[in-house]
């Protein structure tokens, strides 16, 4: 299974340079109970170095939760990114994202968040790596 580095191409950093980029994580409602388990959005910071990308996200919902992401980008621009999360209340979930690097716009990966412990169900999600915007 290949994992990829989408963020490095967005900031045009060489594979040996360390860099940081933000991505917007957007997830729809949990399919098992969409009225109660609503959609959400979060910013996740990713670090890129030597052809690898990793990110960590902490938040206060569910008594406090942590998510970690890892990935790589193939030479032809295909991307595969995986993630894991767990809450202090005992819940756990995984993420799987795929997509293709975009050279002149934001790179968007699509995937799912699947609960593995606790609440049953999954969410459709996307991860948008945001290109730097010129100052206005």
N, C-alpha and C positions, 0 to 999 in steps of 0.2 A: 504494500500500500504506500503510495507516494503522498507526502504532505508538502505544502508549498508556501512560498514566501510572497504573498501578494503585496505587502506593504513596501518592500524594498523597491519595487518597480515604480511605485507611486511617488516616492521621494527621490528617485533617481540616484540612490546611493549605490556605490560599488559594493560587491558582495563582501568585501573585507571590512567595510566601514560599519560602525555601530550607529544606529539611528532609532528614532522613536516616532510613531505615527498613531493617531487616534482612529478608531473605527466606531461606527454607530451600530450597536446590536439592536435589532428590531424584531420582536417576537409577537405573534398573534396570540389570541386566547388559547388556553388549554382546551383541547377538543373534548375532554371528558366532562368539563363543567365551565363553559365559556362565560356564563353570566357571573360567576363568582371569581374565576381565575382569569382575569382580563389581560389584554395585551399590555406590553411594556416596551420601553426603550432605555438603553444605557450606553454611555461612552466607555469604551475599553481601550486602554493604552497598550500598544504592541511595541516590542523591541525587536529590531532586525539586526542580525550580525552574521556574517559569513554564511549566507544562504539559508539561515534559519530564522523563524519568527516565533515569538512567544509573548503571551499576554496574561495578565491577571486582573481580576475584577472582584472587588469586595463591596457588599451592600448590606443594608440593615434588615431587609425583609426576612421573614421566617426566622427571626431571632439572630440573624447574622449569617451571611453566606459568602462563600468564596468560589470563584470560577477560574480555571486555568485553561489556556489554549496553546496549542503547538501546531506548527505547520511548516511546509516547504513549498517552493514554487518550482515547477519543471522548466526546462529550458525553452519549451514551446508555449509557456504562459498558462498552462493548466494549473489549477490550485485545488488543494485539498487541505482542509483545516479541521482539527478535532479539538474538542473541549470536554472538560469534566467540571461538575459543580457539586457542592454539598452544603447543606445548611446545618446550623447548630441544633435545629429541632429534629434532625434525623433524616431529612430528605436528601436525595441524590439524583443526578441527571447527567446525561451526555449530550454533546453537540456534534454534528457532522455537517460540514459545509463544503460545497464545490463551486467552481466557477472558472472564469478565465480573466487574466490580467487585462486591464484596459489602459491604453497608453495615453489617451488625451482626455479622459474623464475619470470619475470615481470608479473604482473597481468594486463590484458587488458580487458577493458570494451568497448562494441560497442553500438552505438546509433545514434541519429540524433539531429541536430540543426534545429528548425523550426521557421521561422520568424512569429511574431504575429502582428507586426506593422511596416509599411514602406515597404521595399522591399519584394516582394512575393517569396516564395520558401523555400526549405530546403536543408540541406547538410548532407551527411553521415559522421559520425565522429567516432573516437575512443579516448579513454583515457588510456594511458599506465602509470601505477604506477611503477616507476623504483626502483628495488632492489639496495641496496648499493653495490658498486663494490669495491673489494679490491684495495688498492693503488698499483701501479706498480713501 
